[in-house]
């Protein structure tokens, strides 16, 4: 069981590392698109509301 958790953890971390590398590449190649994607990600993850403003729970 511990082995499976370790594999899942490492896979998750690798996925996040890959995402960050791709995002940094996009930021250099197309800063405007990177900004749009970042905002969409923050909305999808619940940090920002649909208008792009920080949610009250985040600010308090």
PDB file of N, CA, C, O and CB in Angstrom:
ATOM      1  N   UNK A   1       0.824  -1.194   0.000  1.00  0.00           N
ATOM      2  CA  UNK A   1       0.000   0.000   0.000  1.00  0.00           C
ATOM      3  C   UNK A   1       0.864   1.253   0.000  1.00  0.00           C
ATOM      4  O   UNK A   1       0.600   2.182  -0.763  1.00  0.00           O
ATOM      5  CB  UNK A   1      -0.935   0.001   1.203  1.00  0.00           C
ATOM      6  N   UNK A   2       1.880   1.293   0.833  1.00  0.00           N
ATOM      7  CA  UNK A   2       2.767   2.451   0.905  1.00  0.00           C
ATOM      8  C   UNK A   2       3.460   2.686  -0.437  1.00  0.00           C
ATOM      9  O   UNK A   2       3.664   3.830  -0.843  1.00  0.00           O
ATOM     10  CB  UNK A   2       3.812   2.259   2.016  1.00  0.00           C
ATOM     11  N   UNK A   3       3.817   1.609  -1.115  1.00  0.00           N
ATOM     12  CA  UNK A   3       4.466   1.704  -2.418  1.00  0.00           C
ATOM     13  C   UNK A   3       3.547   2.389  -3.423  1.00  0.00           C
ATOM     14  O   UNK A   3       3.996   3.241  -4.190  1.00  0.00           O
ATOM     15  CB  UNK A   3       4.867   0.310  -2.924  1.00  0.00           C
ATOM     16  N   UNK A   4       2.258   2.024  -3.428  1.00  0.00           N
ATOM     17  CA  UNK A   4       1.291   2.633  -4.347  1.00  0.00           C
ATOM     18  C   UNK A   4       1.125   4.117  -4.061  1.00  0.00           C
ATOM     19  O   UNK A   4       1.054   4.923  -4.989  1.00  0.00           O
ATOM     20  CB  UNK A   4      -0.065   1.927  -4.246  1.00  0.00           C
ATOM     21  N   UNK A   5       1.064   4.478  -2.809  1.00  0.00           N
ATOM     22  CA  UNK A   5       0.934   5.887  -2.432  1.00  0.00           C
ATOM     23  C   UNK A   5       2.161   6.656  -2.898  1.00  0.00           C
ATOM     24  O   UNK A   5       2.042   7.769  -3.410  1.00  0.00           O
ATOM     25  CB  UNK A   5       0.747   6.038  -0.901  1.00  0.00           C
ATOM     26  N   UNK A   6       3.334   6.070  -2.722  1.00  0.00           N
ATOM     27  CA  UNK A   6       4.577   6.714  -3.136  1.00  0.00           C
ATOM     28  C   UNK A   6       4.590   6.945  -4.645  1.00  0.00           C
ATOM     29  O   UNK A   6       4.999   8.011  -5.105  1.00  0.00           O
ATOM     30  CB  UNK A   6       5.786   5.864  -2.719  1.00  0.00           C
ATOM     31  N   UNK A   7       4.144   5.953  -5.419  1.00  0.00           N
ATOM     32  CA  UNK A   7       4.092   6.092  -6.878  1.00  0.00           C
ATOM     33  C   UNK A   7       3.105   7.192  -7.261  1.00  0.00           C
ATOM     34  O   UNK A   7       3.411   8.023  -8.116  1.00  0.00           O
ATOM     35  CB  UNK A   7       3.691   4.749  -7.545  1.00  0.00           C
ATOM     36  N   UNK A   8       1.934   7.208  -6.645  1.00  0.00           N
ATOM     37  CA  UNK A   8       0.939   8.229  -6.955  1.00  0.00           C
ATOM     38  C   UNK A   8       1.455   9.619  -6.605  1.00  0.00           C
ATOM     39  O   UNK A   8       1.248  10.570  -7.359  1.00  0.00           O
ATOM     40  CB  UNK A   8      -0.364   7.948  -6.207  1.00  0.00           C
ATOM     41  N   UNK A   9       2.119   9.735  -5.473  1.00  0.00           N
ATOM     42  CA  UNK A   9       2.679  11.009  -5.039  1.00  0.00           C
ATOM     43  C   UNK A   9       3.724  11.496  -6.036  1.00  0.00           C
ATOM     44  O   UNK A   9       3.701  12.654  -6.451  1.00  0.00           O
ATOM     45  CB  UNK A   9       3.295  10.881  -3.636  1.00  0.00           C
ATOM     46  N   UNK A  10       4.637  10.609  -6.418  1.00  0.00           N
ATOM     47  CA  UNK A  10       5.688  10.978  -7.369  1.00  0.00           C
ATOM     48  C   UNK A  10       5.094  11.336  -8.727  1.00  0.00           C
ATOM     49  O   UNK A  10       5.558  12.269  -9.383  1.00  0.00           O
ATOM     50  CB  UNK A  10       6.700   9.834  -7.521  1.00  0.00           C
ATOM     51  N   UNK A  11       4.081  10.607  -9.143  1.00  0.00           N
ATOM     52  CA  UNK A  11       3.418  10.894 -10.413  1.00  0.00           C
ATOM     53  C   UNK A  11       2.748  12.266 -10.380  1.00  0.00           C
ATOM     54  O   UNK A  11       2.812  13.020 -11.351  1.00  0.00           O
ATOM     55  CB  UNK A  11       2.383   9.806 -10.735  1.00  0.00           C
ATOM     56  N   UNK A  12       2.113  12.580  -9.269  1.00  0.00           N
ATOM     57  CA  UNK A  12       1.460  13.880  -9.104  1.00  0.00           C
ATOM     58  C   UNK A  12       2.486  15.010  -9.160  1.00  0.00           C
ATOM     59  O   UNK A  12       2.277  16.011  -9.844  1.00  0.00           O
ATOM     60  CB  UNK A  12       0.684  13.930  -7.773  1.00  0.00           C
ATOM     61  N   UNK A  13       3.590  14.845  -8.440  1.00  0.00           N
ATOM     62  CA  UNK A  13       4.644  15.865  -8.417  1.00  0.00           C
ATOM     63  C   UNK A  13       5.242  16.040  -9.812  1.00  0.00           C
ATOM     64  O   UNK A  13       5.478  17.168 -10.245  1.00  0.00           O
ATOM     65  CB  UNK A  13       5.752  15.485  -7.401  1.00  0.00           C
ATOM     66  N   UNK A  14       5.488  14.944 -10.513  1.00  0.00           N
ATOM     67  CA  UNK A  14       6.033  15.029 -11.865  1.00  0.00           C
ATOM     68  C   UNK A  14       5.055  15.751 -12.782  1.00  0.00           C
ATOM     69  O   UNK A  14       5.462  16.570 -13.606  1.00  0.00           O
ATOM     70  CB  UNK A  14       6.349  13.624 -12.416  1.00  0.00           C
ATOM     71  N   UNK A  15       3.780  15.456 -12.645  1.00  0.00           N
ATOM     72  CA  UNK A  15       2.772  16.134 -13.451  1.00  0.00           C
ATOM     73  C   UNK A  15       2.757  17.630 -13.202  1.00  0.00           C
ATOM     74  O   UNK A  15       2.639  18.421 -14.137  1.00  0.00           O
ATOM     75  CB  UNK A  15       1.405  15.556 -13.170  1.00  0.00           C
ATOM     76  N   UNK A  16       2.877  18.017 -11.942  1.00  0.00           N
ATOM     77  CA  UNK A  16       2.913  19.445 -11.610  1.00  0.00           C
ATOM     78  C   UNK A  16       4.184  20.092 -12.159  1.00  0.00           C
ATOM     79  O   UNK A  16       4.135  21.206 -12.680  1.00  0.00           O
ATOM     80  CB  UNK A  16       2.829  19.649 -10.082  1.00  0.00           C
ATOM     81  N   UNK A  17       5.309  19.410 -12.046  1.00  0.00           N
ATOM     82  CA  UNK A  17       6.561  19.937 -12.600  1.00  0.00           C
ATOM     83  C   UNK A  17       6.446  20.139 -14.111  1.00  0.00           C
ATOM     84  O   UNK A  17       6.876  21.164 -14.640  1.00  0.00           O
ATOM     85  CB  UNK A  17       7.734  18.988 -12.281  1.00  0.00           C
ATOM     86  N   UNK A  18       5.867  19.161 -14.801  1.00  0.00           N
ATOM     87  CA  UNK A  18       5.677  19.266 -16.250  1.00  0.00           C
ATOM     88  C   UNK A  18       4.753  20.432 -16.593  1.00  0.00           C
ATOM     89  O   UNK A  18       5.014  21.180 -17.535  1.00  0.00           O
ATOM     90  CB  UNK A  18       5.105  17.953 -16.816  1.00  0.00           C
ATOM     91  N   UNK A  19       3.681  20.584 -15.833  1.00  0.00           N
ATOM     92  CA  UNK A  19       2.730  21.681 -16.049  1.00  0.00           C
ATOM     93  C   UNK A  19       3.428  23.029 -15.893  1.00  0.00           C
ATOM     94  O   UNK A  19       3.230  23.928 -16.710  1.00  0.00           O
ATOM     95  CB  UNK A  19       1.542  21.576 -15.063  1.00  0.00           C
ATOM     96  N   UNK A  20       4.231  23.172 -14.866  1.00  0.00           N
ATOM     97  CA  UNK A  20       4.940  24.435 -14.615  1.00  0.00           C
ATOM     98  C   UNK A  20       5.932  24.725 -15.737  1.00  0.00           C
ATOM     99  O   UNK A  20       6.029  25.863 -16.199  1.00  0.00           O
ATOM    100  CB  UNK A  20       5.675  24.386 -13.256  1.00  0.00           C
ATOM    101  N   UNK A  21       6.667  23.712 -16.178  1.00  0.00           N
ATOM    102  CA  UNK A  21       7.622  23.911 -17.274  1.00  0.00           C
ATOM    103  C   UNK A  21       6.905  24.357 -18.546  1.00  0.00           C
ATOM    104  O   UNK A  21       7.354  25.284 -19.219  1.00  0.00           O
ATOM    105  CB  UNK A  21       8.415  22.616 -17.541  1.00  0.00           C
ATOM    106  N   UNK A  22       5.798  23.703 -18.874  1.00  0.00           N
ATOM    107  CA  UNK A  22       5.034  24.078 -20.062  1.00  0.00           C
ATOM    108  C   UNK A  22       4.475  25.490 -19.931  1.00  0.00           C
ATOM    109  O   UNK A  22       4.462  26.253 -20.897  1.00  0.00           O
ATOM    110  CB  UNK A  22       3.896  23.082 -20.301  1.00  0.00           C
ATOM    111  N   UNK A  23       4.018  25.830 -18.741  1.00  0.00           N
ATOM    112  CA  UNK A  23       3.455  27.154 -18.518  1.00  0.00           C
ATOM    113  C   UNK A  23       4.533  28.228 -18.633  1.00  0.00           C
ATOM    114  O   UNK A  23       4.285  29.290 -19.204  1.00  0.00           O
ATOM    115  CB  UNK A  23       2.782  27.224 -17.145  1.00  0.00           C
ATOM    116  N   UNK A  24       5.724  27.966 -18.099  1.00  0.00           N
ATOM    117  CA  UNK A  24       6.831  28.919 -18.216  1.00  0.00           C
ATOM    118  C   UNK A  24       7.229  29.110 -19.678  1.00  0.00           C
ATOM    119  O   UNK A  24       7.548  30.223 -20.097  1.00  0.00           O
ATOM    120  CB  UNK A  24       8.043  28.440 -17.394  1.00  0.00           C
ATOM    121  N   UNK A  25       7.210  28.032 -20.446  1.00  0.00           N
ATOM    122  CA  UNK A  25       7.507  28.113 -21.877  1.00  0.00           C
ATOM    123  C   UNK A  25       6.453  28.967 -22.585  1.00  0.00           C
ATOM    124  O   UNK A  25       6.794  29.835 -23.389  1.00  0.00           O
ATOM    125  CB  UNK A  25       7.567  26.695 -22.504  1.00  0.00           C
ATOM    126  N   UNK A  26       5.186  28.724 -22.289  1.00  0.00           N
ATOM    127  CA  UNK A  26       4.105  29.499 -22.889  1.00  0.00           C
ATOM    128  C   UNK A  26       4.228  30.971 -22.516  1.00  0.00           C
ATOM    129  O   UNK A  26       3.992  31.844 -23.351  1.00  0.00           O
ATOM    130  CB  UNK A  26       2.741  28.951 -22.447  1.00  0.00           C
ATOM    131  N   UNK A  27       4.590  31.247 -21.286  1.00  0.00           N
ATOM    132  CA  UNK A  27       4.724  32.629 -20.822  1.00  0.00           C
ATOM    133  C   UNK A  27       5.767  33.387 -21.644  1.00  0.00           C
ATOM    134  O   UNK A  27       5.593  34.573 -21.926  1.00  0.00           O
ATOM    135  CB  UNK A  27       5.104  32.658 -19.333  1.00  0.00           C
ATOM    136  N   UNK A  28       6.838  32.712 -22.025  1.00  0.00           N
ATOM    137  CA  UNK A  28       7.869  33.347 -22.854  1.00  0.00           C
ATOM    138  C   UNK A  28       7.403  33.515 -24.296  1.00  0.00           C
ATOM    139  O   UNK A  28       7.672  34.537 -24.929  1.00  0.00           O
ATOM    140  CB  UNK A  28       9.159  32.526 -22.818  1.00  0.00           C
ATOM    141  N   UNK A  29       6.701  32.503 -24.813  1.00  0.00           N
ATOM    142  CA  UNK A  29       6.286  32.516 -26.215  1.00  0.00           C
ATOM    143  C   UNK A  29       5.054  33.379 -26.462  1.00  0.00           C
ATOM    144  O   UNK A  29       4.952  34.046 -27.491  1.00  0.00           O
ATOM    145  CB  UNK A  29       6.014  31.110 -26.680  1.00  0.00           C
ATOM    146  N   UNK A  30       4.119  33.363 -25.514  1.00  0.00           N
ATOM    147  CA  UNK A  30       2.863  34.080 -25.708  1.00  0.00           C
ATOM    148  C   UNK A  30       2.327  34.529 -24.347  1.00  0.00           C
ATOM    149  O   UNK A  30       1.452  33.875 -23.779  1.00  0.00           O
ATOM    150  CB  UNK A  30       1.819  33.188 -26.450  1.00  0.00           C
ATOM    151  N   UNK A  31       2.848  35.640 -23.824  1.00  0.00           N
ATOM    152  CA  UNK A  31       2.461  36.089 -22.480  1.00  0.00           C
ATOM    153  C   UNK A  31       0.959  36.319 -22.309  1.00  0.00           C
ATOM    154  O   UNK A  31       0.407  36.037 -21.246  1.00  0.00           O
ATOM    155  CB  UNK A  31       3.188  37.357 -22.151  1.00  0.00           C
ATOM    156  N   UNK A  32       0.304  36.826 -23.339  1.00  0.00           N
ATOM    157  CA  UNK A  32      -1.135  37.093 -23.229  1.00  0.00           C
ATOM    158  C   UNK A  32      -1.922  35.793 -23.063  1.00  0.00           C
ATOM    159  O   UNK A  32      -2.829  35.716 -22.234  1.00  0.00           O
ATOM    160  CB  UNK A  32      -1.637  37.859 -24.469  1.00  0.00           C
ATOM    161  N   UNK A  33      -1.579  34.779 -23.846  1.00  0.00           N
ATOM    162  CA  UNK A  33      -2.246  33.478 -23.730  1.00  0.00           C
ATOM    163  C   UNK A  33      -1.968  32.857 -22.364  1.00  0.00           C
ATOM    164  O   UNK A  33      -2.857  32.247 -21.769  1.00  0.00           O
ATOM    165  CB  UNK A  33      -1.783  32.526 -24.855  1.00  0.00           C
ATOM    166  N   UNK A  34      -0.757  33.003 -21.868  1.00  0.00           N
ATOM    167  CA  UNK A  34      -0.414  32.479 -20.542  1.00  0.00           C
ATOM    168  C   UNK A  34      -1.270  33.140 -19.470  1.00  0.00           C
ATOM    169  O   UNK A  34      -1.741  32.474 -18.547  1.00  0.00           O
ATOM    170  CB  UNK A  34       1.082  32.699 -20.239  1.00  0.00           C
ATOM    171  N   UNK A  35      -1.469  34.438 -19.591  1.00  0.00           N
ATOM    172  CA  UNK A  35      -2.291  35.167 -18.620  1.00  0.00           C
ATOM    173  C   UNK A  35      -3.739  34.675 -18.656  1.00  0.00           C
ATOM    174  O   UNK A  35      -4.365  34.491 -17.612  1.00  0.00           O
ATOM    175  CB  UNK A  35      -2.237  36.682 -18.899  1.00  0.00           C
ATOM    176  N   UNK A  36      -4.257  34.469 -19.849  1.00  0.00           N
ATOM    177  CA  UNK A  36      -5.634  33.973 -19.996  1.00  0.00           C
ATOM    178  C   UNK A  36      -5.764  32.587 -19.366  1.00  0.00           C
ATOM    179  O   UNK A  36      -6.703  32.331 -18.612  1.00  0.00           O
ATOM    180  CB  UNK A  36      -6.046  33.924 -21.494  1.00  0.00           C
ATOM    181  N   UNK A  37      -4.826  31.700 -19.674  1.00  0.00           N
ATOM    182  CA  UNK A  37      -4.884  30.333 -19.123  1.00  0.00           C
ATOM    183  C   UNK A  37      -4.738  30.327 -17.608  1.00  0.00           C
ATOM    184  O   UNK A  37      -5.406  29.557 -16.918  1.00  0.00           O
ATOM    185  CB  UNK A  37      -3.792  29.463 -19.746  1.00  0.00           C
ATOM    186  N   UNK A  38      -3.864  31.187 -17.092  1.00  0.00           N
ATOM    187  CA  UNK A  38      -3.676  31.255 -15.637  1.00  0.00           C
ATOM    188  C   UNK A  38      -4.967  31.693 -14.961  1.00  0.00           C
ATOM    189  O   UNK A  38      -5.368  31.123 -13.946  1.00  0.00           O
ATOM    190  CB  UNK A  38      -2.527  32.225 -15.275  1.00  0.00           C
ATOM    191  N   UNK A  39      -5.614  32.702 -15.523  1.00  0.00           N
ATOM    192  CA  UNK A  39      -6.874  33.189 -14.952  1.00  0.00           C
ATOM    193  C   UNK A  39      -7.940  32.097 -15.004  1.00  0.00           C
ATOM    194  O   UNK A  39      -8.661  31.884 -14.030  1.00  0.00           O
ATOM    195  CB  UNK A  39      -7.363  34.450 -15.703  1.00  0.00           C
ATOM    196  N   UNK A  40      -8.039  31.406 -16.141  1.00  0.00           N
ATOM    197  CA  UNK A  40      -9.009  30.309 -16.268  1.00  0.00           C
ATOM    198  C   UNK A  40      -8.739  29.217 -15.231  1.00  0.00           C
ATOM    199  O   UNK A  40      -9.672  28.675 -14.639  1.00  0.00           O
ATOM    200  CB  UNK A  40      -8.964  29.710 -17.690  1.00  0.00           C
ATOM    201  N   UNK A  41      -7.479  28.901 -15.017  1.00  0.00           N
ATOM    202  CA  UNK A  41      -7.122  27.872 -14.031  1.00  0.00           C
ATOM    203  C   UNK A  41      -7.517  28.294 -12.623  1.00  0.00           C
ATOM    204  O   UNK A  41      -8.007  27.478 -11.842  1.00  0.00           O
ATOM    205  CB  UNK A  41      -5.619  27.579 -14.083  1.00  0.00           C
ATOM    206  N   UNK A  42      -7.306  29.564 -12.296  1.00  0.00           N
ATOM    207  CA  UNK A  42      -7.673  30.059 -10.966  1.00  0.00           C
ATOM    208  C   UNK A  42      -9.186  30.075 -10.777  1.00  0.00           C
ATOM    209  O   UNK A  42      -9.675  29.840  -9.672  1.00  0.00           O
ATOM    210  CB  UNK A  42      -7.106  31.463 -10.744  1.00  0.00           C
ATOM    211  N   UNK A  43      -9.928  30.349 -11.845  1.00  0.00           N
ATOM    212  CA  UNK A  43     -11.393  30.291 -11.769  1.00  0.00           C
ATOM    213  C   UNK A  43     -11.833  28.844 -11.576  1.00  0.00           C
ATOM    214  O   UNK A  43     -12.658  28.556 -10.708  1.00  0.00           O
ATOM    215  CB  UNK A  43     -12.044  30.895 -13.050  1.00  0.00           C
ATOM    216  N   UNK A  44     -11.285  27.930 -12.384  1.00  0.00           N
ATOM    217  CA  UNK A  44     -11.651  26.512 -12.288  1.00  0.00           C
ATOM    218  C   UNK A  44     -11.307  25.910 -10.931  1.00  0.00           C
ATOM    219  O   UNK A  44     -12.032  25.052 -10.428  1.00  0.00           O
ATOM    220  CB  UNK A  44     -10.958  25.723 -13.381  1.00  0.00           C
ATOM    221  N   UNK A  45     -10.209  26.356 -10.341  1.00  0.00           N
ATOM    222  CA  UNK A  45      -9.793  25.791  -9.054  1.00  0.00           C
ATOM    223  C   UNK A  45     -10.515  26.430  -7.874  1.00  0.00           C
ATOM    224  O   UNK A  45     -10.365  25.980  -6.738  1.00  0.00           O
ATOM    225  CB  UNK A  45      -8.299  25.953  -8.879  1.00  0.00           C
ATOM    226  N   UNK A  46     -11.297  27.478  -8.134  1.00  0.00           N
ATOM    227  CA  UNK A  46     -12.095  28.083  -7.073  1.00  0.00           C
ATOM    228  C   UNK A  46     -11.428  29.225  -6.336  1.00  0.00           C
ATOM    229  O   UNK A  46     -11.960  29.699  -5.332  1.00  0.00           O
ATOM    230  CB  UNK A  46     -12.461  27.054  -6.102  1.00  0.00           C
ATOM    231  N   UNK A  47     -10.281  29.679  -6.806  1.00  0.00           N
ATOM    232  CA  UNK A  47      -9.607  30.805  -6.162  1.00  0.00           C
ATOM    233  C   UNK A  47     -10.274  32.117  -6.568  1.00  0.00           C
ATOM    234  O   UNK A  47     -10.440  33.024  -5.752  1.00  0.00           O
ATOM    235  CB  UNK A  47      -8.105  30.826  -6.529  1.00  0.00           C
ATOM    236  N   UNK A  48     -10.656  32.200  -7.855  1.00  0.00           N
ATOM    237  CA  UNK A  48     -11.340  33.386  -8.369  1.00  0.00           C
ATOM    238  C   UNK A  48     -12.785  33.053  -8.692  1.00  0.00           C
ATOM    239  O   UNK A  48     -13.113  31.910  -9.011  1.00  0.00           O
ATOM    240  CB  UNK A  48     -10.623  33.935  -9.617  1.00  0.00           C
ATOM    241  N   UNK A  49     -13.659  34.076  -8.607  1.00  0.00           N
ATOM    242  CA  UNK A  49     -15.041  33.880  -9.031  1.00  0.00           C
ATOM    243  C   UNK A  49     -15.114  33.979 -10.556  1.00  0.00           C
ATOM    244  O   UNK A  49     -14.092  34.167 -11.215  1.00  0.00           O
ATOM    245  CB  UNK A  49     -15.985  34.923  -8.359  1.00  0.00           C
ATOM    246  N   UNK A  50     -16.309  33.855 -11.110  1.00  0.00           N
ATOM    247  CA  UNK A  50     -16.482  33.855 -12.563  1.00  0.00           C
ATOM    248  C   UNK A  50     -16.042  35.161 -13.224  1.00  0.00           C
ATOM    249  O   UNK A  50     -15.719  35.168 -14.412  1.00  0.00           O
ATOM    250  CB  UNK A  50     -17.924  33.589 -12.898  1.00  0.00           C
ATOM    251  N   UNK A  51     -16.024  36.264 -12.473  1.00  0.00           N
ATOM    252  CA  UNK A  51     -15.586  37.547 -13.022  1.00  0.00           C
ATOM    253  C   UNK A  51     -14.076  37.743 -12.888  1.00  0.00           C
ATOM    254  O   UNK A  51     -13.533  38.739 -13.368  1.00  0.00           O
ATOM    255  CB  UNK A  51     -16.317  38.687 -12.326  1.00  0.00           C
ATOM    256  N   UNK A  52     -13.405  36.805 -12.244  1.00  0.00           N
ATOM    257  CA  UNK A  52     -11.962  36.903 -12.084  1.00  0.00           C
ATOM    258  C   UNK A  52     -11.524  37.597 -10.812  1.00  0.00           C
ATOM    259  O   UNK A  52     -10.352  37.944 -10.660  1.00  0.00           O
ATOM    260  CB  UNK A  52     -11.387  37.614 -13.241  1.00  0.00           C
ATOM    261  N   UNK A  53     -12.461  37.803  -9.893  1.00  0.00           N
ATOM    262  CA  UNK A  53     -12.136  38.431  -8.611  1.00  0.00           C
ATOM    263  C   UNK A  53     -11.852  37.356  -7.562  1.00  0.00           C
ATOM    264  O   UNK A  53     -12.467  36.289  -7.590  1.00  0.00           O
ATOM    265  CB  UNK A  53     -13.291  39.355  -8.141  1.00  0.00           C
ATOM    266  N   UNK A  54     -10.927  37.626  -6.638  1.00  0.00           N
ATOM    267  CA  UNK A  54     -10.670  36.649  -5.574  1.00  0.00           C
ATOM    268  C   UNK A  54     -11.940  36.384  -4.764  1.00  0.00           C
ATOM    269  O   UNK A  54     -12.676  37.311  -4.426  1.00  0.00           O
ATOM    270  CB  UNK A  54      -9.541  37.145  -4.644  1.00  0.00           C
ATOM    271  N   UNK A  55     -12.185  35.123  -4.461  1.00  0.00           N
ATOM    272  CA  UNK A  55     -13.357  34.784  -3.656  1.00  0.00           C
ATOM    273  C   UNK A  55     -13.170  35.283  -2.230  1.00  0.00           C
ATOM    274  O   UNK A  55     -12.049  35.372  -1.730  1.00  0.00           O
ATOM    275  CB  UNK A  55     -13.609  33.261  -3.666  1.00  0.00           C
ATOM    276  N   UNK A  56     -14.276  35.603  -1.590  1.00  0.00           N
ATOM    277  CA  UNK A  56     -14.252  36.154  -0.231  1.00  0.00           C
ATOM    278  C   UNK A  56     -13.490  35.238   0.730  1.00  0.00           C
ATOM    279  O   UNK A  56     -12.741  35.719   1.580  1.00  0.00           O
ATOM    280  CB  UNK A  56     -15.684  36.372   0.279  1.00  0.00           C
ATOM    281  N   UNK A  57     -13.677  33.925   0.600  1.00  0.00           N
ATOM    282  CA  UNK A  57     -13.013  32.977   1.491  1.00  0.00           C
ATOM    283  C   UNK A  57     -11.490  33.039   1.340  1.00  0.00           C
ATOM    284  O   UNK A  57     -10.766  32.731   2.287  1.00  0.00           O
ATOM    285  CB  UNK A  57     -13.510  31.556   1.213  1.00  0.00           C
ATOM    286  N   UNK A  58     -11.006  33.427   0.180  1.00  0.00           N
ATOM    287  CA  UNK A  58      -9.567  33.515  -0.064  1.00  0.00           C
ATOM    288  C   UNK A  58      -9.003  34.784   0.565  1.00  0.00           C
ATOM    289  O   UNK A  58      -7.894  34.781   1.099  1.00  0.00           O
ATOM    290  CB  UNK A  58      -9.267  33.487  -1.578  1.00  0.00           C
ATOM    291  N   UNK A  59      -9.766  35.861   0.499  1.00  0.00           N
ATOM    292  CA  UNK A  59      -9.281  37.171   0.975  1.00  0.00           C
ATOM    293  C   UNK A  59      -9.371  37.324   2.483  1.00  0.00           C
ATOM    294  O   UNK A  59      -8.573  38.055   3.070  1.00  0.00           O
ATOM    295  CB  UNK A  59     -10.066  38.284   0.319  1.00  0.00           C
ATOM    296  N   UNK A  60     -10.312  36.660   3.121  1.00  0.00           N
ATOM    297  CA  UNK A  60     -10.504  36.835   4.573  1.00  0.00           C
ATOM    298  C   UNK A  60      -9.514  36.046   5.385  1.00  0.00           C
ATOM    299  O   UNK A  60      -9.549  36.091   6.614  1.00  0.00           O
ATOM    300  CB  UNK A  60     -11.898  36.433   4.971  1.00  0.00           C
TER     301      UNK A  60
END
